[in-house]
Amino acid sequence: MTTQYTTGPWKQEGYNIWAPGAKANVATVSDPYASEYVEFSPVEIGSSHAREAYANAMLIAAAPDLLKALLAVAEYIALMSGE
């Protein structure tokens, strides 16, 4: 894999995702139902979209761990298939 990204683990606090040791946030989750013409719309606490935005933040924060697991499975499949 040649694409560079901020290495994990990533941590999630509210709607912010950050990497310990990184100098900036990895991501900040926006309102999932914001207008397509708005680049970023903060999630209002207590809004009907808050739970979905929070779940999105948790999923994004898990990305490095998910990638690691996917690469391990791919390696296992290649090993088992004799590649």
C-alpha positions as a Python dict, from the first residue, in 0.01 Angstrom:
ca = {
    (1, 'M'): (0, 0, 0),
    (2, 'T'): (159, 326, -111),
    (3, 'T'): (-99, 581, 3),
    (4, 'Q'): (16, 768, 311),
    (5, 'Y'): (-220, 849, 595),
    (6, 'T'): (-194, 947, 957),
    (7, 'T'): (-105, 627, 1135),
    (8, 'G'): (-332, 489, 1403),
    (9, 'P'): (-458, 440, 1650),
    (10, 'W'): (-702, 723, 1602),
    (11, 'K'): (-908, 849, 1894),
    (12, 'Q'): (-1259, 986, 1883),
    (13, 'E'): (-1389, 1258, 2113),
    (14, 'G'): (-1739, 1370, 2029),
    (15, 'Y'): (-1735, 1456, 1659),
    (16, 'N'): (-1357, 1500, 1637),
    (17, 'I'): (-1111, 1231, 1533),
    (18, 'W'): (-745, 1280, 1619),
    (19, 'A'): (-422, 1083, 1630),
    (20, 'P'): (-201, 1102, 1937),
    (21, 'G'): (116, 1276, 1827),
    (22, 'A'): (-49, 1439, 1524),
    (23, 'K'): (-45, 1816, 1501),
    (24, 'A'): (-406, 1848, 1387),
    (25, 'N'): (-738, 1665, 1380),
    (26, 'V'): (-766, 1374, 1139),
    (27, 'A'): (-1130, 1468, 1078),
    (28, 'T'): (-1431, 1645, 1221),
    (29, 'V'): (-1771, 1497, 1141),
    (30, 'S'): (-2029, 1729, 991),
    (31, 'D'): (-2406, 1707, 1014),
    (32, 'P'): (-2485, 1411, 783),
    (33, 'Y'): (-2790, 1592, 644),
    (34, 'A'): (-2633, 1932, 581),
    (35, 'S'): (-2703, 2103, 252),
    (36, 'E'): (-2485, 1981, -33),
    (37, 'Y'): (-2383, 2344, -85),
    (38, 'V'): (-2238, 2379, 264),
    (39, 'E'): (-1880, 2257, 307),
    (40, 'F'): (-1915, 2197, 680),
    (41, 'S'): (-2211, 2213, 911),
    (42, 'P'): (-2143, 2147, 1279),
    (43, 'V'): (-2365, 1895, 1451),
    (44, 'E'): (-2597, 2057, 1701),
    (45, 'I'): (-2603, 1875, 2033),
    (46, 'G'): (-2940, 1710, 2078),
    (47, 'S'): (-3031, 1732, 1708),
    (48, 'S'): (-3201, 1436, 1545),
    (49, 'H'): (-2880, 1376, 1348),
    (50, 'A'): (-2644, 1377, 1647),
    (51, 'R'): (-2648, 1000, 1706),
    (52, 'E'): (-2577, 925, 1340),
    (53, 'A'): (-2293, 1180, 1328),
    (54, 'Y'): (-2146, 1032, 1648),
    (55, 'A'): (-2161, 681, 1496),
    (56, 'N'): (-1990, 813, 1182),
    (57, 'A'): (-1712, 959, 1398),
    (58, 'M'): (-1665, 624, 1574),
    (59, 'L'): (-1643, 444, 1238),
    (60, 'I'): (-1389, 693, 1100),
    (61, 'A'): (-1178, 660, 1416),
    (62, 'A'): (-1172, 281, 1368),
    (63, 'A'): (-1035, 309, 1011),
    (64, 'P'): (-668, 226, 1092),
    (65, 'D'): (-771, -82, 1290),
    (66, 'L'): (-1010, -191, 1015),
    (67, 'L'): (-736, -150, 753),
    (68, 'K'): (-496, -357, 963),
    (69, 'A'): (-757, -635, 996),
    (70, 'L'): (-833, -626, 623),
    (71, 'L'): (-466, -656, 532),
    (72, 'A'): (-427, -950, 773),
    (73, 'V'): (-726, -1127, 614),
    (74, 'A'): (-591, -1061, 263),
    (75, 'E'): (-252, -1203, 366),
    (76, 'Y'): (-420, -1511, 514),
    (77, 'I'): (-628, -1569, 200),
    (78, 'A'): (-318, -1535, -19),
    (79, 'L'): (-131, -1779, 205),
    (80, 'M'): (-415, -2033, 201),
    (81, 'S'): (-459, -2009, -177),
    (82, 'G'): (-87, -2058, -236),
    (83, 'E'): (-22, -1714, -385),
}
